[in-house]
Amino acid sequence: MQEYRAYLLGIDGHIRERMELESETDEEAVAKARQHFSGGTIEIWQGVRIVARLDNGSK
């Protein structure tokens, strides 16, 4: 398992909510973040690497 962090960003670009998660793959981490945060801009990170940025639920 790999460790990831997901952030829900506000319209001002600041972090509104944070989630830590473990997943086998990047795709699984993105799916978990989508399930946890409904809508809005989400960033998924693994260490210093950005895995994905989802704007209003899209990739």
Short mmCIF file of the C-alpha atoms (twelve columns), coordinates in Angstrom:
data_MODEL
# 
_entry.id   MODEL 
# 
loop_
_atom_site.group_PDB 
_atom_site.id 
_atom_site.type_symbol 
_atom_site.label_atom_id 
_atom_site.label_alt_id 
_atom_site.label_comp_id 
_atom_site.label_asym_id 
_atom_site.label_seq_id 
_atom_site.Cartn_x 
_atom_site.Cartn_y 
_atom_site.Cartn_z 
_atom_site.pdbx_PDB_model_num 
ATOM 1  C CA . MET A 1  0.000   0.000  0.000   1 
ATOM 2  C CA . GLN A 2  1.124   3.515  -0.800  1 
ATOM 3  C CA . GLU A 3  0.281   6.646  1.180   1 
ATOM 4  C CA . TYR A 4  -1.575  9.548  -0.441  1 
ATOM 5  C CA . ARG A 5  -3.137  12.844 0.631   1 
ATOM 6  C CA . ALA A 6  -6.207  14.408 -0.928  1 
ATOM 7  C CA . TYR A 7  -7.189  18.035 -0.536  1 
ATOM 8  C CA . LEU A 8  -10.485 19.778 -1.196  1 
ATOM 9  C CA . LEU A 9  -9.696  23.328 -2.330  1 
ATOM 10 C CA . GLY A 10 -11.913 26.359 -1.906  1 
ATOM 11 C CA . ILE A 11 -12.602 28.831 -4.723  1 
ATOM 12 C CA . ASP A 12 -9.749  30.932 -3.319  1 
ATOM 13 C CA . GLY A 13 -7.342  27.991 -3.826  1 
ATOM 14 C CA . HIS A 14 -6.838  27.367 -0.098  1 
ATOM 15 C CA . ILE A 15 -7.275  23.936 1.460   1 
ATOM 16 C CA . ARG A 16 -10.730 23.470 2.975   1 
ATOM 17 C CA . GLU A 17 -10.424 19.813 3.922   1 
ATOM 18 C CA . ARG A 18 -7.680  17.156 3.976   1 
ATOM 19 C CA . MET A 19 -7.831  13.379 3.792   1 
ATOM 20 C CA . GLU A 20 -5.067  10.794 4.190   1 
ATOM 21 C CA . LEU A 21 -5.508  7.483  2.421   1 
ATOM 22 C CA . GLU A 22 -3.710  4.316  1.408   1 
ATOM 23 C CA . SER A 23 -4.119  2.737  -2.013  1 
ATOM 24 C CA . GLU A 24 -2.407  0.206  -4.251  1 
ATOM 25 C CA . THR A 25 -2.453  2.499  -7.320  1 
ATOM 26 C CA . ASP A 26 -2.861  6.140  -8.311  1 
ATOM 27 C CA . GLU A 27 -6.189  5.297  -9.948  1 
ATOM 28 C CA . GLU A 28 -7.513  3.765  -6.736  1 
ATOM 29 C CA . ALA A 29 -6.431  6.844  -4.756  1 
ATOM 30 C CA . VAL A 30 -8.244  9.121  -7.224  1 
ATOM 31 C CA . ALA A 31 -11.406 7.003  -6.970  1 
ATOM 32 C CA . LYS A 32 -11.315 7.087  -3.153  1 
ATOM 33 C CA . ALA A 33 -10.852 10.873 -3.133  1 
ATOM 34 C CA . ARG A 34 -13.782 11.308 -5.555  1 
ATOM 35 C CA . GLN A 35 -15.990 9.216  -3.270  1 
ATOM 36 C CA . HIS A 36 -14.981 11.183 -0.175  1 
ATOM 37 C CA . PHE A 37 -15.267 14.690 -1.648  1 
ATOM 38 C CA . SER A 38 -18.359 15.433 -3.707  1 
ATOM 39 C CA . GLY A 39 -17.612 18.126 -6.274  1 
ATOM 40 C CA . GLY A 40 -15.219 21.027 -5.951  1 
ATOM 41 C CA . THR A 41 -11.546 21.050 -6.845  1 
ATOM 42 C CA . ILE A 42 -9.593  18.098 -5.469  1 
ATOM 43 C CA . GLU A 43 -5.836  17.525 -5.537  1 
ATOM 44 C CA . ILE A 44 -4.344  14.106 -4.836  1 
ATOM 45 C CA . TRP A 45 -0.677  13.929 -3.805  1 
ATOM 46 C CA . GLN A 46 1.821   11.192 -3.058  1 
ATOM 47 C CA . GLY A 47 4.718   12.808 -1.241  1 
ATOM 48 C CA . VAL A 48 5.856   15.763 -3.363  1 
ATOM 49 C CA . ARG A 49 4.290   14.322 -6.546  1 
ATOM 50 C CA . ILE A 50 0.887   15.523 -7.652  1 
ATOM 51 C CA . VAL A 51 -1.117  12.549 -8.872  1 
ATOM 52 C CA . ALA A 52 -4.216  14.362 -10.132 1 
ATOM 53 C CA . ARG A 53 -6.166  17.587 -9.988  1 
ATOM 54 C CA . LEU A 54 -9.905  17.190 -10.406 1 
ATOM 55 C CA . ASP A 55 -11.880 20.324 -11.156 1 
ATOM 56 C CA . ASN A 56 -15.512 19.927 -10.106 1 
ATOM 57 C CA . GLY A 57 -15.234 16.160 -10.202 1 
ATOM 58 C CA . SER A 58 -13.582 15.852 -13.647 1 
ATOM 59 C CA . LYS A 59 -9.998  14.904 -14.380 1 
# 
